[in-house]
Amino acid sequence: MIDFLSYNIQAGIGTARARDYLLRVHRQFMHVKPKTEILEKIARYIRPFDIVCLQEVDLGGARSGFKNQADFLKEKADFPFMAVQRTRRVGGLSIHGNVILSRQIIVHQNSYVLPGTVKGRGLLTALIGHRSQITIANTHLSLGANDQKKQFQFIDNVLSENSRVILAGDFNCTPTSETLREFDDYSELDMVTEDHHHAFPSWKPERAIDHIFVSKSLGPQTCEVGNVLYSDHRPLRLKILAD
């Protein structure tokens, strides 16, 4: 069995209610002690999982106190293996990235720049394990449907030759969106998440924009939304019966 988690952590900013976007706006630009406390809570939460995909991780900008949040979470959650992708740098303020944490060895990893009119979106893949290897793909798509369509096609091209895949991330679109439905139709992957898997916003989940897809060759799975408010997203938890 694989205990899997996907989580947009919002760089530890800790938006837990709508007015926090205004009241905590300074956390977008500077480091404050509560952000470290939030990251510690996230580390404790993710520690029991076998594989974790994280989006919106700050990899050492000023707003994280020039500390790499990926390294911090890896150490605090006691993960032996990690793959990291830098997707966007905003001056010295922030370094955005995607992260994959694993209990099993990461044999190989690849970082891809996704197509789009606005740069800074990426796909991170990691081949995990010695036996019964599995490809983990972590992504964070753009907001616009036109860019998303190109990005889904790109992701399908990258992953189509892999027989055992878990694809997860913040897709910024719901199961009713045309782009997501099209991808679900032509991809060899099955969408585990459904319209009721509301993970955004965390304080009043009304939208399913975070998703998980798995290969048809993988065993039965169960998916649920985690009940924590450490970000403006809630995490997605997946149990999958696979070797």
PADRENPA-314949 format. One record per residue (C-alpha): y, x negated, z negated. Coordinates in steps of 0.05 Angstrom, whole numbers, plus 5000, padded with zeros to 4 digits. Layout:
# PADRENPA-314949
<r v="Y" u="X" w="Z"/>
...
END
This chain:
# PADRENPA-314949
<r v="5000" u="5000" w="5000"/>
<r v="5071" u="4978" w="5015"/>
<r v="5129" u="4999" w="4970"/>
<r v="5189" u="4995" w="5016"/>
<r v="5263" u="5007" w="5004"/>
<r v="5324" u="5011" w="5049"/>
<r v="5393" u="5011" w="5017"/>
<r v="5466" u="5006" w="5040"/>
<r v="5495" u="4973" w="4978"/>
<r v="5569" u="4975" w="5000"/>
<r v="5578" u="4903" w="4977"/>
<r v="5574" u="4923" w="4904"/>
<r v="5639" u="4962" w="4907"/>
<r v="5606" u="5020" w="4870"/>
<r v="5637" u="5082" w="4900"/>
<r v="5605" u="5138" w="4859"/>
<r v="5654" u="5195" w="4873"/>
<r v="5702" u="5213" w="4928"/>
<r v="5765" u="5192" w="4891"/>
<r v="5735" u="5122" w="4881"/>
<r v="5752" u="5107" w="4954"/>
<r v="5825" u="5108" w="4930"/>
<r v="5817" u="5087" w="4857"/>
<r v="5772" u="5028" w="4873"/>
<r v="5804" u="5008" w="4939"/>
<r v="5823" u="4941" w="4907"/>
<r v="5749" u="4924" w="4905"/>
<r v="5750" u="4921" w="4981"/>
<r v="5796" u="4861" w="4976"/>
<r v="5782" u="4825" w="4910"/>
<r v="5726" u="4809" w="4862"/>
<r v="5723" u="4844" w="4795"/>
<r v="5672" u="4839" w="4739"/>
<r v="5645" u="4910" w="4749"/>
<r v="5620" u="4890" w="4818"/>
<r v="5575" u="4837" w="4787"/>
<r v="5549" u="4890" w="4738"/>
<r v="5534" u="4937" w="4796"/>
<r v="5496" u="4882" w="4832"/>
<r v="5456" u="4869" w="4769"/>
<r v="5437" u="4942" w="4767"/>
<r v="5417" u="4941" w="4840"/>
<r v="5375" u="4879" w="4827"/>
<r v="5338" u="4914" w="4771"/>
<r v="5327" u="4975" w="4815"/>
<r v="5299" u="4937" w="4875"/>
<r v="5255" u="4890" w="4835"/>
<r v="5191" u="4934" w="4835"/>
<r v="5189" u="4939" w="4912"/>
<r v="5148" u="4897" w="4960"/>
<r v="5199" u="4896" w="5017"/>
<r v="5273" u="4913" w="5014"/>
<r v="5323" u="4921" w="5070"/>
<r v="5396" u="4918" w="5049"/>
<r v="5458" u="4933" w="5091"/>
<r v="5531" u="4918" w="5076"/>
<r v="5517" u="4855" w="5036"/>
<r v="5576" u="4807" w="5026"/>
<r v="5551" u="4737" w="5041"/>
<r v="5608" u="4698" w="5008"/>
<r v="5677" u="4726" w="5022"/>
<r v="5736" u="4729" w="4975"/>
<r v="5720" u="4801" w="4954"/>
<r v="5653" u="4776" w="4927"/>
<r v="5685" u="4718" w="4890"/>
<r v="5661" u="4672" w="4946"/>
<r v="5590" u="4682" w="4920"/>
<r v="5533" u="4702" w="4966"/>
<r v="5508" u="4770" w="4943"/>
<r v="5442" u="4760" w="4980"/>
<r v="5426" u="4697" w="4939"/>
<r v="5447" u="4733" w="4876"/>
<r v="5401" u="4793" w="4889"/>
<r v="5343" u="4749" w="4911"/>
<r v="5346" u="4710" w="4846"/>
<r v="5360" u="4768" w="4799"/>
<r v="5306" u="4812" w="4830"/>
<r v="5257" u="4753" w="4834"/>
<r v="5241" u="4757" w="4908"/>
<r v="5208" u="4693" w="4935"/>
<r v="5227" u="4704" w="5008"/>
<r v="5290" u="4727" w="5044"/>
<r v="5318" u="4734" w="5114"/>
<r v="5393" u="4739" w="5124"/>
<r v="5438" u="4759" w="5182"/>
<r v="5513" u="4751" w="5186"/>
<r v="5543" u="4808" w="5227"/>
<r v="5618" u="4804" w="5217"/>
<r v="5670" u="4759" w="5185"/>
<r v="5738" u="4786" w="5166"/>
<r v="5779" u="4723" w="5156"/>
<r v="5764" u="4695" w="5087"/>
<r v="5761" u="4765" w="5058"/>
<r v="5689" u="4785" w="5073"/>
<r v="5625" u="4763" w="5108"/>
<r v="5584" u="4825" w="5125"/>
<r v="5509" u="4820" w="5132"/>
<r v="5440" u="4850" w="5132"/>
<r v="5385" u="4824" w="5087"/>
<r v="5309" u="4830" w="5082"/>
<r v="5275" u="4812" w="5016"/>
<r v="5199" u="4804" w="5012"/>
<r v="5143" u="4790" w="4963"/>
<r v="5101" u="4762" w="5020"/>
<r v="5118" u="4702" w="5063"/>
<r v="5167" u="4712" w="5120"/>
<r v="5132" u="4676" w="5178"/>
<r v="5188" u="4684" w="5228"/>
<r v="5256" u="4717" w="5233"/>
<r v="5305" u="4735" w="5288"/>
<r v="5378" u="4757" w="5287"/>
<r v="5406" u="4799" w="5344"/>
<r v="5477" u="4820" w="5360"/>
<r v="5478" u="4893" w="5380"/>
<r v="5519" u="4915" w="5441"/>
<r v="5581" u="4957" w="5429"/>
<r v="5655" u="4963" w="5439"/>
<r v="5667" u="4942" w="5366"/>
<r v="5634" u="4876" w="5348"/>
<r v="5598" u="4864" w="5283"/>
<r v="5534" u="4905" w="5286"/>
<r v="5466" u="4872" w="5284"/>
<r v="5391" u="4877" w="5281"/>
<r v="5351" u="4831" w="5235"/>
<r v="5276" u="4825" w="5243"/>
<r v="5224" u="4790" w="5200"/>
<r v="5150" u="4779" w="5212"/>
<r v="5118" u="4784" w="5143"/>
<r v="5050" u="4764" w="5116"/>
<r v="4991" u="4719" w="5134"/>
<r v="4941" u="4774" w="5146"/>
<r v="4956" u="4843" w="5174"/>
<r v="5026" u="4820" w="5192"/>
<r v="5081" u="4871" w="5197"/>
<r v="5149" u="4867" w="5231"/>
<r v="5207" u="4892" w="5188"/>
<r v="5271" u="4909" w="5225"/>
<r v="5337" u="4922" w="5189"/>
<r v="5399" u="4948" w="5224"/>
<r v="5468" u="4980" w="5215"/>
<r v="5493" u="5017" w="5276"/>
<r v="5563" u="5033" w="5300"/>
<r v="5599" u="5099" w="5288"/>
<r v="5607" u="5122" w="5361"/>
<r v="5552" u="5158" w="5399"/>
<r v="5562" u="5117" w="5463"/>
<r v="5553" u="5051" w="5425"/>
<r v="5494" u="5080" w="5387"/>
<r v="5458" u="5098" w="5451"/>
<r v="5464" u="5026" w="5476"/>
<r v="5443" u="5000" w="5408"/>
<r v="5381" u="5044" w="5404"/>
<r v="5360" u="5021" w="5474"/>
<r v="5370" u="4949" w="5453"/>
<r v="5329" u="4959" w="5390"/>
<r v="5273" u="4992" w="5429"/>
<r v="5270" u="4933" w="5477"/>
<r v="5264" u="4884" w="5419"/>
<r v="5211" u="4922" w="5380"/>
<r v="5170" u="4955" w="5435"/>
<r v="5117" u="4900" w="5439"/>
<r v="5104" u="4899" w="5364"/>
<r v="5045" u="4943" w="5341"/>
<r v="5062" u="4945" w="5266"/>
<r v="5135" u="4959" w="5252"/>
<r v="5180" u="4988" w="5199"/>
<r v="5251" u="4999" w="5224"/>
<r v="5304" u="5019" w="5173"/>
<r v="5378" u="5019" w="5161"/>
<r v="5443" u="5056" w="5164"/>
<r v="5444" u="5090" w="5232"/>
<r v="5509" u="5128" w="5222"/>
<r v="5479" u="5190" w="5255"/>
<r v="5439" u="5250" w="5232"/>
<r v="5371" u="5275" w="5258"/>
<r v="5408" u="5328" w="5297"/>
<r v="5448" u="5277" w="5338"/>
<r v="5429" u="5271" w="5411"/>
<r v="5424" u="5195" w="5408"/>
<r v="5376" u="5195" w="5350"/>
<r v="5333" u="5250" w="5380"/>
<r v="5329" u="5212" w="5446"/>
<r v="5307" u="5148" w="5410"/>
<r v="5255" u="5186" w="5371"/>
<r v="5228" u="5215" w="5436"/>
<r v="5222" u="5151" w="5478"/>
<r v="5207" u="5101" w="5423"/>
<r v="5136" u="5084" w="5402"/>
<r v="5159" u="5092" w="5330"/>
<r v="5155" u="5155" w="5287"/>
<r v="5216" u="5177" w="5248"/>
<r v="5196" u="5186" w="5175"/>
<r v="5263" u="5212" w="5151"/>
<r v="5282" u="5285" w="5164"/>
<r v="5345" u="5326" w="5159"/>
<r v="5332" u="5338" w="5085"/>
<r v="5333" u="5264" w="5067"/>
<r v="5407" u="5266" w="5049"/>
<r v="5430" u="5199" w="5023"/>
<r v="5505" u="5202" w="5037"/>
<r v="5552" u="5208" w="5001"/>
<r v="5515" u="5187" w="4939"/>
<r v="5551" u="5233" w="4890"/>
<r v="5538" u="5295" w="4933"/>
<r v="5487" u="5279" w="4986"/>
<r v="5499" u="5323" w="5046"/>
<r v="5483" u="5279" w="5106"/>
<r v="5421" u="5242" w="5129"/>
<r v="5449" u="5180" w="5164"/>
<r v="5401" u="5129" w="5134"/>
<r v="5333" u="5128" w="5167"/>
<r v="5264" u="5097" w="5169"/>
<r v="5218" u="5093" w="5229"/>
<r v="5146" u="5067" w="5228"/>
<r v="5093" u="5050" w="5280"/>
<r v="5043" u="5104" w="5296"/>
<r v="4988" u="5053" w="5279"/>
<r v="5009" u="5050" w="5206"/>
<r v="4977" u="5095" w="5154"/>
<r v="5003" u="5158" w="5119"/>
<r v="5070" u="5151" w="5085"/>
<r v="5116" u="5188" w="5037"/>
<r v="5191" u="5181" w="5036"/>
<r v="5243" u="5202" w="4985"/>
<r v="5316" u="5191" w="4968"/>
<r v="5328" u="5148" w="4907"/>
<r v="5368" u="5178" w="4850"/>
<r v="5419" u="5122" w="4836"/>
<r v="5494" u="5118" w="4845"/>
<r v="5509" u="5044" w="4855"/>
<r v="5539" u="5053" w="4924"/>
<r v="5568" u="5108" w="4968"/>
<r v="5497" u="5112" w="4997"/>
<r v="5432" u="5128" w="4960"/>
<r v="5371" u="5086" w="4977"/>
<r v="5310" u="5109" w="5016"/>
<r v="5242" u="5096" w="4985"/>
<r v="5179" u="5093" w="5027"/>
<r v="5106" u="5087" w="5006"/>
<r v="5060" u="5070" w="5063"/>
<r v="4984" u="5063" w="5062"/>
<r v="4978" u="4999" w="5101"/>
<r v="4943" u="4933" w="5087"/>
END
